[in-house]
Amino acid sequence: MKKFKVGVVGATGYTGEELVRILSAHPYAELTYVSGKEDRDVRIQTIFPYLKNRLDLECKAFQPEEAARKCDLLFLSLPHTVSMQFAPYFLKVNKKVIDISADYRLKDAKIYEKFYKVQHKDAVNLRLAVYGLPETQREKIKKTTFVANPGCYPTGAILGLLPGLRKELWDFASIVIDAKSGVTGAGRKADKTLIFSEVNESFKAYKLFEHQHVPEIDQELERITKKMVQVVFVPHLLPVDRGILSTIYVKLKKKFGTKELWGFYRKFYEKEPFVNVLAEGVLPEIKSVAHTNFCNIGLRVNEEKGLAVIITAIDNLGKGAAGQAVQNMNLMCDFDERAGLS
């Protein structure tokens, strides 16, 4: 069987590296192009020695024409505000595109400009991009050539809330999301606040009421419910490499006990290949999902307070980024959705 040719633009960042790792062993896709911030031509297996005997590709500065010539699908693992400079070209020459940045997630260009501080340059494709959360948009993803891969925090939050949203179990005005992420969520960059001695043995909140994932979460919850939703979202930085734990608090509109709500979640997600509702009473932890594309969910209900607490755990580089991007590729290309990810 002839393999589908794919490329990773931005292969030397954390998400780009994870994409390369997954795609190097994918049964139906062949990685034929990688680029990174390199001043010299170098082999990708020299940058990441564990790829020796798995992949032999030149990694050099990004050349859009070369990438288009060598690939059927491109993963754009580029910084926010950069992808929109290149996605239009690839779409124009009939390539499938999965954008890992935030450039095409927010449908309102004014909101994008407010949170990312630049004017959006590609209004046409902004309207066309499909938000790539398979558990909510699977059929649209299968038919599109352009996916906006979700943010890591929104993925964990939306999957935790989705069953109750569908059945209108929640008081939409009461949603509070307390989320903690590993350091790789900030990307591979030189930043004093992210160096080992600053992060190690510490724990802090950041970007209260101004994190760029807030409008993304609100947008997708409103798309699902067709009602106004405005969450309270507080992100924290954990002194670990990878993983996100989200603790979600929400008031119940209907009376439920833990057992009943747990059973409803189990049934709702029973056919989803990458969402695990854990056994009743078991709560998720980051180490159980690290290096996977899984989202683990646990929950409890305080009946006296009419309060549900839902906890989700994902790998911010897996289901929160690269793993989900490959899941989207599998859907777009009519592969087994689990290919390369099991």
Sequence and secondary structure as in RCSB ss.txt:
>XXXX:A:sequence
MKKFKVGVVGATGYTGEELVRILSAHPYAELTYVSGKEDRDVRIQTIFPYLKNRLDLECKAFQPEEAARKCDLLF
LSLPHTVSMQFAPYFLKVNKKVIDISADYRLKDAKIYEKFYKVQHKDAVNLRLAVYGLPETQREKIKKTTFVANP
GCYPTGAILGLLPGLRKELWDFASIVIDAKSGVTGAGRKADKTLIFSEVNESFKAYKLFEHQHVPEIDQELERIT
KKMVQVVFVPHLLPVDRGILSTIYVKLKKKFGTKELWGFYRKFYEKEPFVNVLAEGVLPEIKSVAHTNFCNIGLR
VNEEKGLAVIITAIDNLGKGAAGQAVQNMNLMCDFDERAGLS
>XXXX:A:secstr
   EEEEEETTTSHHHHHHHHHHTT SSEEEEEEE S SS EEHHHHSGGGTTT   EEES  HHHHHHH SEEE
E   TTTGGGTHHHHHHTT EEEE SSTTT S HHHHHHHHSS  S HHHHHH EE  HHHHHHHHHH SEEE  
 HHHHHHHHHHHHHHHTT B GGG EEEEEE GGGG S   GGGSHHHHTT  EE  TTT THHHHHHHHHHHHH
SS    EEEEEE SSSS EEEEEEEEBSS   HHHHHHHHHHHTTT TTEEE  TT    GGGTTTSS EEEEEE
EETTTTEEEEEEEE TTIIIIIHHHHHHHHHHTT  TTTTT 
